Amino acid sequence: MIHYHGYHANPFVITISPPFSHIIGRRHLGTLLGVWLIGIVAVHQAAAQVTVVDLQSPYSFVSGPAGNEYFISSVNGEPEQADNNGFITKLDASGKLTSLKFIQGGKNGVTLHAPKGMALAGSTLYVADLDAVRGFDTATGHSTGTVTIPSGMGGGSSAASLTDVAFDGKRLLYCSDQRANRIYRVEIDSGKVSLLIADPHLAGPTGLALHPKSGQLIAVSWDKGKIFEISPDGHLTELVSNGFFSSRFANLRGVDFDRWANMYVSDFTTGKVWRMTWDKRFQVIAEYLPSPGDLGIDRTNNLILVPYESAHAAEMNGLETPSEGKSKQEKRTLADYGFVPPPPKPGAGGATK
């Protein structure tokens, strides 16, 4: 059922009753934000879906480790232009807007051209911005430093063009360079940059994430819709690729994991978000989305965070959570997590239905 709501007190963020959003601020986005095929569950303090508007070509949407703050990067112009007008939006624990332009290029001594992928490490937000990784204090928005990727690292003479950044939970950042088919390592303490891998088989690496169980780096491909695992020494393993007769993925932009190590990827061109379970079962959980970007998962609150580049908006939704209704003696199945259909029930005469 469609729910219509009047204007919210905050013109940029509105909370919407499940299942979907429709009138958002001053824009009608009901036909733009697609169809979510998962159940929208009240797991967040806002107890509803949250949509953010008035962004400018949003690229990435991430949450803090404790699930008490959220950040959205807006390119605000050409994605490869050093125009110093990019900005980052901050939301509080309930999804309310703290500041539309919490960090803004050209203001308060900040340099920020075309911010793309982001990662949080402690109280620092790291942002991929053209050929640099920029750090910002999550409380104040002040710059904490910049590391520039040297031109020509790994071969060639062109400057790096970073698309995403991921934190390994210890001391390293990983940065993808879609144009050069490279992934770099940055040591947080020293700022030292090294090349993890340069390989055309990466096929335009975009989104990066660390697997929460194995700790291995996962990368998704823009050019060929592939998913890779990369070891700490740079060994490349292809996990998923399109078949000869079928093409599941087109241009993958983002990747992340929930607390149970199920993988989520966004397909920018087909407008879909996919979930892959630990046993490599695939499910489309949302479709008809307007250019879904570098998604994130809030593992604390079990939320999926998706920016929509062409709609200049972003959205957070609840994911299914384990069932609390079973007794301790009754065996739990993956169906309780919303990932597979429940087993058939016996009917009359022992037949299943």
C-alpha positions as CSV (number, residue, x, y, z in Angstrom):
1,M,0.0,0.0,0.0
2,I,1.3,3.5,-0.8
3,H,1.6,5.9,2.0
4,Y,1.6,9.6,1.4
5,H,3.0,12.0,4.0
6,G,3.1,15.8,4.4
7,Y,6.3,17.7,4.7
8,H,8.7,16.8,7.4
9,A,10.1,19.4,9.8
10,N,13.5,18.7,8.3
11,P,13.5,19.4,4.5
12,F,16.3,16.9,3.8
13,V,15.4,13.8,5.8
14,I,12.0,12.2,6.3
15,T,11.1,8.9,8.0
16,I,8.5,6.9,6.2
17,S,6.2,4.2,7.4
18,P,6.9,0.8,5.8
19,P,6.9,-0.5,3.2
20,F,8.0,2.3,0.8
21,S,8.7,6.0,0.5
22,H,6.7,8.3,-1.8
23,I,6.5,12.0,-1.1
24,I,10.0,13.0,0.1
25,G,10.5,16.7,1.0
26,R,9.6,18.6,-2.1
27,R,10.1,15.7,-4.6
28,H,8.0,12.8,-5.6
29,L,10.5,9.8,-5.5
30,G,8.0,7.0,-5.3
31,T,8.6,5.8,-8.9
32,L,12.4,6.5,-8.6
33,L,13.5,4.6,-5.6
34,G,12.5,1.2,-6.9
35,V,11.0,-1.9,-5.3
36,W,12.5,-3.5,-2.3
37,L,11.7,-7.2,-2.3
38,I,12.7,-7.8,1.3
39,G,10.6,-7.2,4.3
40,I,11.1,-3.8,5.8
41,V,11.5,-4.4,9.5
42,A,11.6,-2.0,12.5
43,V,15.2,-2.5,13.6
44,H,16.3,1.1,13.7
45,Q,15.6,3.8,16.2
46,A,13.6,5.6,13.5
47,A,11.6,2.3,13.2
48,A,11.1,3.1,9.5
49,Q,12.7,3.6,6.2
50,V,14.7,6.8,5.9
51,T,15.3,8.8,2.7
52,V,17.8,11.6,2.3
53,V,17.3,14.1,-0.6
54,D,19.0,17.3,-1.9
55,L,22.3,15.4,-2.4
56,Q,24.4,16.0,-5.5
57,S,25.4,12.8,-7.3
58,P,25.8,10.8,-4.1
59,Y,28.4,8.0,-4.4
60,S,28.9,6.3,-1.1
61,F,26.8,5.7,2.1
62,V,28.5,4.3,5.3
63,S,27.8,3.9,9.0
64,G,30.0,4.1,12.0
65,P,31.0,0.8,13.7
66,A,28.5,1.4,16.6
67,G,25.7,2.3,14.2
68,N,25.3,5.8,15.7
69,E,26.3,8.0,12.8
70,Y,26.1,7.9,9.0
71,F,28.0,9.6,6.2
72,I,27.1,10.2,2.5
73,S,29.6,11.5,-0.1
74,S,28.4,13.8,-2.9
75,V,30.6,14.3,-6.0
76,N,28.7,17.5,-6.9
77,G,30.0,17.9,-10.4
78,E,32.2,15.9,-12.8
79,P,33.6,12.8,-11.2
80,E,37.2,13.4,-12.4
81,Q,37.4,17.2,-12.0
82,A,39.4,18.9,-9.3
83,D,36.8,21.6,-8.6
84,N,36.9,21.5,-4.7
85,N,33.1,21.5,-4.3
86,G,32.4,18.0,-3.1
87,F,30.7,17.5,0.2
88,I,29.8,14.9,2.8
89,T,26.5,14.7,4.6
90,K,26.2,13.5,8.2
91,L,23.2,11.8,9.9
92,D,22.7,11.0,13.5
93,A,21.9,7.6,15.1
94,S,18.1,7.9,14.3
95,G,18.8,8.9,10.6
96,K,18.1,12.6,11.1
97,L,20.2,15.1,9.3
98,T,23.0,16.6,11.3
99,S,24.5,18.6,8.5
100,L,23.9,18.4,4.8
101,K,27.4,19.7,4.1
102,F,29.2,18.6,7.2
103,I,32.4,18.5,5.3
104,Q,32.6,20.7,2.2
105,G,35.4,21.4,-0.3
106,G,36.5,25.1,-0.2
107,K,35.2,25.7,3.3
108,N,37.1,25.8,6.6
109,G,40.4,25.0,4.8
110,V,39.0,21.7,3.4
111,T,40.1,20.3,0.1
112,L,37.5,17.9,-1.3
113,H,37.0,17.6,-5.1
114,A,34.9,14.5,-6.0
115,P,34.5,12.3,-2.9
116,K,33.6,8.7,-3.8
117,G,34.1,5.6,-1.6
118,M,34.5,6.0,2.2
119,A,35.6,4.0,5.2
120,L,35.6,4.6,9.0
121,A,38.5,3.8,11.2
122,G,37.9,4.8,14.8
123,S,37.1,8.5,14.8
124,T,38.4,9.2,11.3
125,L,36.5,9.1,8.1
126,Y,38.7,8.2,5.1
127,V,37.5,9.4,1.7
128,A,38.7,8.4,-1.8
129,D,39.1,11.7,-3.7
130,L,40.6,11.6,-7.2
131,D,44.3,10.6,-6.5
132,A,44.2,11.0,-2.7
133,V,42.8,9.5,0.4
134,R,41.7,12.3,2.8
135,G,41.0,11.8,6.5
136,F,38.4,13.8,8.5
137,D,37.5,13.9,12.1
138,T,34.0,12.4,12.5
139,A,33.0,14.8,15.3
140,T,34.3,18.1,13.9
141,G,34.7,17.5,10.2
142,H,38.2,18.9,10.4
143,S,40.9,17.5,8.1
144,T,43.3,15.0,9.8
145,G,45.6,14.5,6.8
146,T,45.9,13.5,3.2
147,V,47.8,10.7,1.5
148,T,48.4,11.1,-2.3
149,I,48.9,8.0,-4.4
150,P,52.1,8.6,-6.5
151,S,51.5,8.9,-10.2
152,G,52.5,5.9,-12.2
153,M,52.6,3.4,-9.3
154,G,52.4,0.0,-10.8
155,G,53.2,1.1,-14.3
156,G,52.2,4.0,-16.6
157,S,52.4,7.7,-16.0
158,S,48.8,8.7,-15.3
159,A,47.6,9.9,-11.9
160,A,45.5,7.5,-9.8
161,S,41.8,7.8,-9.9
162,L,40.4,6.2,-6.7
163,T,36.9,4.8,-6.5
164,D,36.7,3.2,-3.1
165,V,38.6,2.7,0.2
166,A,38.2,-0.1,2.8
167,F,39.7,-0.4,6.3
168,D,41.2,-3.8,7.4
169,G,40.3,-3.3,11.0
170,K,44.0,-3.0,12.0
171,R,46.3,-0.6,10.3
172,L,45.8,-0.7,6.6
173,L,43.5,1.0,4.1
174,Y,42.9,-0.5,0.6
175,C,42.1,1.7,-2.3
176,S,40.7,0.7,-5.7
177,D,41.7,2.4,-9.0
178,Q,39.1,1.5,-11.5
179,R,40.8,3.1,-14.5
180,A,44.2,1.6,-13.9
181,N,43.0,-1.9,-12.7
182,R,45.0,-1.5,-9.5
183,I,44.5,-1.7,-5.8
184,Y,46.8,0.1,-3.4
185,R,47.7,-0.3,0.3
186,V,48.0,2.7,2.6
187,E,49.6,2.3,6.1
188,I,47.5,4.5,8.4
189,D,50.3,5.4,10.8
190,S,53.0,6.2,8.4
191,G,51.1,7.1,5.2
192,K,53.2,4.8,3.2
193,V,51.6,3.7,-0.1
194,S,52.3,0.4,-1.8
195,L,50.8,-1.6,-4.6
196,L,48.7,-4.6,-3.7
197,I,47.9,-5.7,-7.2
198,A,47.9,-4.5,-10.8
199,D,46.0,-6.9,-13.0
200,P,43.7,-6.3,-16.1
201,H,41.6,-9.3,-14.9
202,L,40.3,-6.9,-12.2
203,A,38.2,-5.4,-15.0
204,G,37.7,-2.0,-13.5
205,P,37.6,-2.6,-9.7
206,T,35.1,-0.4,-7.9
207,G,33.7,-1.4,-4.5
208,L,35.9,-2.9,-1.8
209,A,35.0,-4.6,1.5
210,L,36.7,-6.9,4.0
211,H,35.0,-10.2,4.6
212,P,33.9,-10.2,8.3
213,K,34.8,-13.9,8.8
214,S,37.9,-14.5,6.7
215,G,39.4,-11.0,6.7
216,Q,40.1,-11.3,2.9
217,L,39.6,-8.3,0.7
218,I,36.6,-8.5,-1.7
219,A,36.5,-6.4,-4.9
220,V,33.7,-6.0,-7.4
221,S,34.2,-5.3,-11.1
222,W,32.6,-2.5,-13.2
223,D,33.6,-3.7,-16.6
224,K,32.6,-7.4,-16.4
225,G,30.4,-7.7,-13.3
226,K,32.8,-10.0,-11.5
227,I,33.5,-10.5,-7.8
228,F,37.0,-11.2,-6.6
229,E,38.8,-12.2,-3.4
230,I,42.3,-10.8,-2.9
231,S,44.8,-12.2,-0.4
232,P,47.1,-9.9,1.7
233,D,50.0,-10.8,-0.7
234,G,47.9,-9.8,-3.8
235,H,46.8,-13.2,-5.0
236,L,43.6,-12.9,-7.1
237,T,40.7,-15.4,-6.9
238,E,37.6,-15.0,-9.0
239,L,34.6,-15.9,-6.8
240,V,31.7,-15.0,-9.2
241,S,31.5,-14.2,-12.9
242,N,28.7,-14.1,-15.5
243,G,28.0,-17.3,-17.4
244,F,28.3,-17.8,-21.1
245,F,24.6,-17.9,-21.7
246,S,23.5,-15.6,-18.9
247,S,24.7,-12.3,-17.5
248,R,23.6,-11.8,-13.9
249,F,25.6,-8.7,-13.3
250,A,26.4,-5.7,-15.5
251,N,28.3,-2.8,-13.8
252,L,28.9,-3.5,-10.1
253,R,29.5,-0.4,-7.9
254,G,29.3,-1.4,-4.2
255,V,29.9,-4.4,-1.9
256,D,29.5,-5.0,1.8
257,F,28.5,-7.8,4.3
258,D,26.0,-8.2,7.1
259,R,26.8,-9.6,10.4
260,W,26.3,-13.2,9.2
261,A,28.8,-12.7,6.3
262,N,26.1,-12.6,3.6
263,M,27.3,-10.4,0.8
264,Y,25.4,-7.5,-0.8
265,V,26.3,-5.9,-4.2
266,S,24.8,-3.1,-6.1
267,D,24.5,-3.1,-9.9
268,F,24.5,0.4,-11.1
269,T,23.2,-0.2,-14.6
270,T,20.5,-2.8,-14.0
271,G,19.3,-1.0,-10.9
272,K,19.4,-4.0,-8.6
273,V,20.8,-4.9,-5.2
274,W,21.7,-8.6,-4.9
275,R,22.4,-10.7,-1.8
276,M,24.7,-13.7,-1.9
277,T,24.6,-16.1,1.0
278,W,27.5,-18.0,2.4
279,D,26.7,-21.0,0.1
280,K,26.6,-18.7,-3.0
281,R,22.9,-18.6,-3.4
282,F,21.8,-15.4,-5.1
283,Q,18.7,-13.3,-4.4
284,V,17.6,-9.9,-5.8
285,I,16.4,-7.9,-2.8
286,A,15.7,-4.7,-4.7
287,E,15.2,-3.7,-8.3
288,Y,14.2,-0.7,-10.5
289,L,16.5,1.4,-8.5
290,P,17.9,4.6,-10.0
291,S,21.7,4.0,-10.3
292,P,22.4,2.4,-6.9
293,G,25.9,3.3,-5.8
294,D,28.5,2.3,-3.3
295,L,26.2,0.7,-0.7
296,G,27.0,0.0,2.9
297,I,25.6,-2.2,5.7
298,D,25.1,-1.1,9.2
299,R,25.8,-4.4,11.0
300,T,24.8,-3.1,14.4
301,N,21.3,-2.1,13.5
302,N,21.0,-4.5,10.5
303,L,20.4,-1.7,7.9
304,I,21.2,-1.5,4.2
305,L,22.4,2.0,3.1
306,V,22.1,2.8,-0.6
307,P,22.9,6.1,-2.5
308,Y,21.2,6.9,-5.8
309,E,23.4,8.9,-8.0
310,S,20.9,10.0,-10.7
311,A,18.1,10.6,-8.2
312,H,20.4,12.8,-5.9
313,A,19.1,10.8,-3.0
314,A,20.0,8.0,-0.6
315,E,18.0,5.5,1.4
316,M,18.3,3.2,4.4
317,N,16.1,0.2,4.9
318,G,16.0,-2.6,7.5
319,L,17.1,-6.1,6.6
320,E,15.6,-9.3,7.9
321,T,16.8,-10.4,11.3
322,P,16.9,-13.8,13.0
323,S,13.6,-15.1,14.3
324,E,13.2,-14.9,18.1
325,G,10.0,-17.0,18.1
326,K,11.6,-20.4,18.1
327,S,12.2,-22.5,21.2
328,K,15.7,-23.4,22.2
329,Q,15.0,-27.0,21.3
330,E,13.8,-26.2,17.7
331,K,16.5,-26.1,15.1
332,R,16.9,-22.8,13.4
333,T,17.2,-22.7,9.6
334,L,18.3,-20.0,7.1
335,A,14.7,-19.3,6.5
336,D,14.6,-17.6,9.9
337,Y,17.1,-15.1,8.4
338,G,15.0,-14.5,5.3
339,F,17.4,-16.1,3.0
340,V,15.7,-19.2,1.7
341,P,12.1,-20.5,1.6
342,P,11.1,-22.5,4.7
343,P,11.0,-26.3,4.3
344,P,7.7,-27.8,3.1
345,K,5.2,-28.7,5.8
346,P,3.8,-32.3,5.8
347,G,0.2,-32.5,4.7
348,A,-2.4,-35.2,5.1
349,G,-1.0,-38.7,4.6
350,G,2.5,-37.5,5.0
351,A,2.6,-35.6,1.7
352,T,4.3,-32.3,1.6
353,K,2.7,-29.0,0.5
